[in-house]
Amino acid sequence: MYAMLTEAQVRKQLGAFHDPYMDQDLESAGVVQELAVGEAGQVRVRIVLGYPAGDWAETLHETLTKELQALDGVQEVSVTVESNILAHAVQVGIQPLPGVKNIIAVASGKGGVGKSTTAVNLALALQHNGAQVGLMDADIYGPSQPRMLGCDRRPEATSGQSMEPLISHRLQSMSIGYLVDEETPTIWRGPMVTSALQQLLVQTHWQDLDYLIIDLPPGTGDIQLTLSQKIPVSGAVIVTTPQDISLLDARKSLKMFEKVRIPILGLVENMSGYRCPQCGHEEDIFGSGGGWSMAKQYSVALLGQLPLDRSIREGADTGNPTVAMQPDSAISHIYLEIARRASARLALQGRDYSSKFPKIVVE
C-alpha cells in the first residue's frame, strides 16, 4: 500500500524550490501552469517560465523530477519545463513597436566601460538561451556594432517606408554605421540625431523579436531622453566598472531611468578583476566591490561581474563576440547567467495587454 498523495503536498514541494534567476519559489512566481495528482500516485507538472532558460530548463526538469519522486506516495512523475516570453509593460502612453515584444536598453553614464561589448554579448546570450533577439545600435555619433558583429553591408529597402535588418550571428541588427562609411563622422545637431534614431528604430522591419537590445551611447542626453519619452522600453541594464568615477556616472543613468519610470533590471560590473594567464596573479585594477555597493545602495540586482579578459576585446574587434566565438567558455557562461537574470526579472513585471484590446475605427 502507498500513502495517499495530495495536491497540497506537491504544491508545498514546488513552493520550497527557489529559482535563482527569478529569486522566487516556483509557486510565488506563478510559473506552475498545470498540476495533476492521480489516485494511484501519478504526478504531472507543467512549468512555464517567462524567460529563455537555456540549459537551466533541463537542470530544473531533472531536479524537480527527483524531488517529487522522493515524496511519500509518488509512483510516477512527469515534469515539463517550457519558456513562453510575453510582452511586458512600457511607459504610459507609448505604443509597442511592431514585431518586438520587449525592448531592453543597455546604458552607462560613462564611455569606455564596455557597454557596447556587453550589449552585443547580452543579445547573443539571450539568443543562445532560446530567444529571438535583435540589436539596435543607438550611438549615432560613434556606432560600434557593425564592427563588433562583423557586418558591413547596407540594409535592403523593402519599400519606401521600411528596411530589412541585417543578420549576423543569427541576430537581427540595425545601425547608422550600416548607412555611412566607417570613417565618415556624423556631424549632426541634437534634433537630427534623435530623428535619425526614431527612423532607424521604427522603419526597420523587425521580425518576431522576443527582445530588442538597444545599445545606448554613454551619458544622459538627447538620445536617452528620446528613448524614455517616445520608445517603448520594458527595462534597462546599466554597465559600470568598479572604479569610483565610473560608478558616479552610472548612478546618474540609474536616476534618469527612475525619473522616467523605466524599470532597472540590474547592473553589470565590467572589468571587475584581472588574472594573469602566465602566473595566475589576480589584481583588482579598477578597484573592487563597487558594483555590489551600488546595487545594495539602490536596491537593484547585480546581474554579474565580468573580468578584464583579452578574449572579450579580441572577439569584439574581430566581429566574433565571445558568446558567438566561444559559447562554452567561462566568460560566455557569465554572459548567459546575466541574460537569464535580466530576462527573469523582466518576466516578473506587469504584462502589456494593449495588443489584446480591439481597435475601434470610426468611418
N, C-alpha and C positions, 0 to 999 in steps of 0.2 A: 504493500500500500504506500502511496505517496501522499505527502501533505497537500492540502488544498491551497493552491496558489491564488492570490487575489491581485487585481489591477493596482490596488493601493501599494502593495509590496514592490511591484515593478516600478511604479512611479517614484517611490521613495528611493529606489536604487538609482534611477535616472537622475533624480534630484541631487544625489550625492556626487555625481560626476561633474567635475569642473572643466569647462572648455577654456584652455589657456589663451585663446585668441579673443573670444568674447568677454573673458573674465567673468563668466557667469556659469551656473549649472544649467544643464540642458532643459530642465523644466522651467526655470525662471526665464530663460532666453526664448521660450516658446517655439523651439525647433522640433519638438516631438509631435509630428503631424498625424501619425497613426499609432495606436497601441491596442492590441487584441490579446486576450488571455483565454485560452481554451480550457475546458473542463478536465482534459487529460494532461494539463501541464504544458501546452504549447504556448509559446510567446512570440508574437510578431510585432516588431517595432520598425517604424519608418522615421528616420531623422532627415529633415530638410534644412540644411544650413543656408544662410543668406549671404554667404561669401564663398569665393573659389578656394577650396580647401587643399587641392593637390594631393600629396602623399598623406596628409593628415586624415583624409577621409578613410583610407584603408586602415590606418592605425586606430582610428576611432571605432571602425567596424569590428576589428579584432578584439579591442579592449572591452567594448560593451558586450560582445558575444560571450567572452569569458566571465565577465562579472554577472551577467544574467544567468548563465549556466550554473553558477555557484549558489543561486537561491534555492531554498528548500522547495521541492515540489515541481521544479522545472524539468521537463522531459525533452523539450525540443525548442530551439531558439532560432529565429530568423530576424536578422538585423539588416536594414537597408540604409545606407547613408548617401544622400544626394545634395546637390547645390542648386539653388534657384535664386538668381540675382535679380532683385527688383529695383525699380526706380525709387529714389528717396527724395524727401522734400528739399526744396531750394528756397531762395529768398522770396519773400511775399511779393506777388505781382509780376514775377518773371516766368515766362512760359518755358517749358522744357525744349531742348534742342532736338529736332527730328533725327531719329536714328541713334540717339545717345540716351542711355538710361541714367548714368551718373557722371558728373564732372568732378574731378579731384584736382585742385590747384596745388602745385608744389612751389613753395616760396622760400625766400630768405631775405633778411634785411640787408645783407651784405654780399658783395660779389666775392668770388674766389673760394667759396666754402664747399664747392662740389655739388651744387644744386642741380645743374643740368645732367650731370652724370648720375645722380640719384634718381632724377625723374625718368630717364630712359631705362635704367635698370629696374625701377619700380614697375614701369609699364610692362617690361619683359617678364618680370616676376609674377605679376597678376595673370599674364597670358600663360605662363608655364604652369600656374596653379589651376588653369582651366577656364579663364575668362576670355571674352572677345574684347580687345583693347585697342585704343588709338592714342596717338601722342600729338599734341599741338604745341608748337614752338611759338610762344608769345613774345619772345625777345626780338622786337623789330630791328633794333639798332645792332645787336650782336647775336644773330642766330647761330646756334652751335649744333642743333640736332641733325642737320644734313650730314655734317662730318661724322658725328657720333653713330649715325645709322648707316654710314657708308652709301648714302643715296644722293646723287647729283643730277637726277633727271628733272625735267619740267612736268608739272601735272597736266593731264589732259582735260580739256574743257568739254563737258558732255552737252552743254547748252550755253546760252548766253548768260545763264544765271548761276551755274554751278561748276565745280571742278572735282575730279576724282582724286581722293587721297593717294599718295604714293605708298607702296608696300615694300617694307624692308624688314627682314627677320619676322615676317608674318604680321608686323604691326602696321596699321594704317597711320599715316602721318601727314602733317602739313606744316609748312614753314615759309616765311618770306624768303628764306635762303634758297628755296626751290625756284623762285621767280627772278632773282637778281644774281649777278656774279658774286662769287665768294669774296672777292677783294673790293667790290664796289660798296662804298659807305652809304648808309641810309641817312640822308640829311633832311629830316622832316621835323616840323614842329609838332607839339603835343596832339592837337586835334587830328592831324593827318595820321599819326601813329595809332590812335585809338580807333579811328575809322578803318584803317587797314586791318587791325586786329579783328574787329567785328566782321568785316567782309571775309577774311580768311576762315573764320570760325563758322559763320552762318552759310557761306556759299560753298563750303566743302561738303561733298556728298558722303557723309559718314554712314557706314553700313552696319547696322545692328550691333552697336557697341554696348557692352556692359559698363565699361569705364572709358572715359576720355581723360587722359592725364594732360594738364596744361602746365608747361614749363614756363613759369613767370620770370621776367627779368628781376634783378635784385632791387630792393627799395620799396617804397610805398607811394609811388607817383601816379601819373595819369593812367597807365595800363592797369595797375592794381585797382584803382578807383572804378574804371570802366568795367572791369571784371566783376566787381562786387555789386555794381548798380544795374548792369544790363545783361549779364551772362549767368545762366542758372548753374550755380555751384553747389554741390552737395556737401563738400568738406574740403579741408585744407591740411596739407602736411608741410611742416616748417623744417628746413635743413639748417643746421648750425655746426660749428666746431666747438670743442671745449673751451676755446680761448675767450677771455672776458670781453674783448672788443666785438667778437662775433656774436656772443650771447646778448650783448647790449642792443645790437641791431635786430637780432632775432625776436627780442621782446617787442620791438616796435611792430614787426609783422604780426605777431600774435595779437597785440592790442588792436591793430587795424581790423583783422578778421572778427574779433569780438565785437567791435563797434558796428560792423555791417552785418552781424549775426550770421556769419558763416562758421559752422562748427569746426573746431580744431580736432582732427583725427589723431594728431600726435606729433612728436618731434623725432627727427633723425639726427643723431650725433655723428658727424663725419670726421674723418682724420682723428679718431679718438685715441690712437696709440700707434707705435711703430715697433715692429720686431725685426731685428737684423737677420736676414736669411743665412748669413755666414756663421755668426757666433751665437745667435739666439738672444742677444741682449735686447731687452724691452725698455722703451723710453716714451714718456708722455710729452711729445714735442710741443703740442698746443695746450698742455695742461690736462687736468682730469677732473671728472665729477661735475663739469659744468652742465651737461645735459640733464643729469639726474636732479641737480639742484633746481634748474629752471622748471623741469616737469613737476617737481614737488611744489614749488612756489605757486604755480598757476593751475595745479590740479589737472594736468594733461598727461597723456601717456608718453613714455619714452619708447618709441616703436623699435628702436635698435641702435646699435653702435657699430660703425664701420671703421676698420683700421686704415692707417695710411699704408697703402699697398700699391706696388708698382703695376701689378696686373690690371688694376682698375683703370689707371691712367692709360696704359698701353691699349686696352680694349676700346676706350673712348676715342683715342687718337686714330685708331686704325679702322673704325667703323664696325667693330665687333665687340659690343659691350659685354661685360663679364658674364651676365646671365645667359647671353646667347653663345658666347665663346666657350665658357667653362661652366655649364649648368650644374655639374656635380661637385664643384669646388666649395671650399669652406666659405669663401666670400659670397658666392651665389646663394648658399644656404641662409646667410644673414639677410640678403635681399628678399628671399622667399618668405622668411619669417616676418619681415617688415610688411610685405604685401598682405599677408594673412591678417596681421594685427590691424592694419589700417582699414582693410575692407570689412573685417568683422565688426569693428567699431562703427563703421558706416551702416552695416546691416542692422544694428540695434536702434538706429534713428527712425524717425517717422517716415512713412511711405508717402509717395507722391501719387495722388489719385486723380490728378487733373485729366489724364488721358482716358479715364474710365467714364467721365461725365459726357453726356451727349452735347453736341454743339447745336445751338439754335440759330437758324438762319431765317431772317425776315426778308421776304421778297415782295 
